[in-house]
Amino acid sequence: MIQAVRRYQKFLSNLVLGITICLLAINFDAPAQSHNLSSASINSPIDTSISLATYQQQAEAELLAQNNLISQSSNFTRFAAILSGDEVYPSPVSTTAGGAVGAALNGNRLVVRGGFYNLSSALRDYATDPLTPPNPKVTSGVHIHQGAANANGPFQYALQIQVNSDGLSGKVKGEYELTDAQLQALNSGGLYVDIHTKSNRAGELRGILKVQS
């Protein structure tokens, strides 16, 4: 009887050990969740939020470094924009492209970080395809404009762009000293980010910068 009990206990021990090894193997083989904005990682709302959080953290870290801020909660305000073709005004754009922008504000200092993926074509090149009349401040195909969701507003800033090798995805960044009028517009949902491409010269993606809690 005692030997039977011992054999049963050994069987249970081996069973538990085997299950544990299997679970560890599954965990080690599973791919890590990407926190980078890419065509593979932002195709669902969950992935968009993960990437957006990453860009917000990058903007906050840069702002903290610049201002030597101590409190990460009371000294700046967070903003975010999800970029989509549906937000383009007045005619939404049918596109599989997308993007996200996170921003941090301290006083009038705004730091922006973000990215985009799967554009329908390369970004519009304002050196070879300029505005009429040309605007020397428009130095890239990604801009901040002043305007509400149901309006097109004037250009405010161009963002710096790092394009990936595919020419259809990449990252954006910018750091600006806002005027009081721009600051008021930002706090009231009156600044938006848009991305202009060669096939959608007026804009392929757009999103309002909104305050985050």
N, C-alpha and C positions, 0 to 999 in steps of 0.2 A: 504493500500500500504506500509506504514511504517513498519507494523508488518510483512509483507511478506519479506521485505528487511532484517529485523532483524533475521527472521528465517533462511534465506539463509546465512547470515553472520555467525550465530551460527553453521549451518551445515558445512560450509567451515572450521571454526575453529576446530570443532570436527574431521573433516576429516584429517586436517594437523596434529593434535595431535595424531591421530591413526597411521598415517604413520610414524611419528617420533618415537613413541613407538616401532613399528615393527622393524624399522631400528636399534634402540638401542638394541633390543633383539637379532637381528641377529649378531650384532657386539660382544655382550657379549658371545654368544654361540659359535662363531667361534673359532677353536683352534688356539693358537699362533704359528707363524712360528718358527720352531726349528732352532737353530743356532749350534747344536751339530752334529758331524759326526756320523751317525748311518746307519744301513741298511734301515731304513725307510726314512731318510732325505736326502740321497745323490744319489738317483737313477735317478736324472735328472741333466742336466748341471746347471740349476738355483740353485738347492740345493747344488751342488758341490761348486759353487762360493760363496754361503753364508757361508758354512763351511770353505772354504779356507780363506775367509776374517777373520773369527773368529780366525783361527790358526795363521794368520799373525799378528793380533792384539795382541795375546798372546805372540808371539815371540818378537814383538816390545816393549811391556810393560816390559818384562823381561830384554831386552837389555837396555832400558831406566833406569830401576831401578838399574841395575848393574853399569852403567856408569854415572848416574846422568846427562843424556843428557837433554838439554833444548829444542832444536828444533827437532821436530819429522820428519821433512822433509829433512833437509840438512845433518844430521849426520849419517844416516845409509841408506843402500840399501836393498830393499825388493826382495825376491826371492820366487818362488812358483813352486810346482810340482804336477801335477795330475797323480795319479798312476793307471795304467790299465794293463790288460793282453796283450793288443795289442802292448805295448811298450817293452815287453820282447824280448831280442835278444839272439840268432838268430831265435828262433822259438816262435812266439807269442802264448800266452796261452788263451784258450777259458775258460773264467770264468765270473761269475756274481759279483765277488769281485771288490772292488774299494777303493780308498783312496785319501787323499790330504795332502800336506805338505806346511806349510808356514815358511819362515825363514827371519831373519833380520841380517844384517852384519854391524859392526862398526869396522873399521880398519881390523884386522885379526880375530876378535871375531865373531863367527857365532852362533846364537841361533835358534834352530829348534823346531817347534811344529807341530803335525799332528795327523792323525787318519786313520783307515781302517775299513772295514766292509765286512761281508759275505764271508770270506775266504772259500775255498773248504775243508780245513782241518786245524788242529791246526798248529801253527808256528813250523818250524823246530827247534828241540832242538839240539844245537851244542855240548852239553855235552854228549849226547848219540849217536849223529850222526855227528861226527866231520868232518872237512875237512881233506884232505890227502895232505901234513902233517897237523896236527892240528895247529890252530892259536889261542893262548890264548886271543887275543884281540877281537875275534869274540864271543861276550857274549850274543847275541840275534839274532833273525831271521830277523831283519830290519837293513839295512846297508846303508851307503853312499860309493859309489865307484867312482873312477876317470875313465872317459871314455865318448866317444861321443855316440850319439843315436844309431849308427850303429856298435857299438863295445862293448865288455865286458872288463872292466878295473879292476885294482887291488882294493882290499878292503882298505878303509880309516878309517871308524869309524862305531861302532855299536851304535844304538839308544836305549835308555831305553824304555821299553814297559810296559804299563798298560793294561792287557787283561781283557775284560769283562767276565761275568759269562758264556756266550755261548762259549767262547774259540775261536771265529771266528771273533771277532771285538775288537777294543780297541784304545788306544791313544799312541802316541810316542813323545819322546822329546830328545833333546841333546844340549849340549853347548860345543863348540870346539874353540881352538886357531889354526887357519889354518896356514900352512906353506905358504911361498910366492908362491910356485909352485901350491899348492891347491887353493890359492886365485886366481891365474891366470886362473886355470882350471874352477873355479866357475864362474868367470866373462865372460868366453868364452863358457859357456854351456857345460862344461866338467865334471860336477859332477852329479851323478844320485842317486836316492833313490830306493832300491828294497826290496821286502818282500819275504822271503823264507818260504814255508810251507812243511809239511810232504809229501803231494801228489805232490808238485811241488818244489823239493829240489833245483833246479837251479834258481828258482824265479817264483812267480805267478803274482806279480805286479811290475811295474817299472815306473819311471818318471824322466825326466831331470829337475834339478833345473834351472829355467829361471828367468832372471831379470824382475821385475815388474815396470811399470812406476808409 
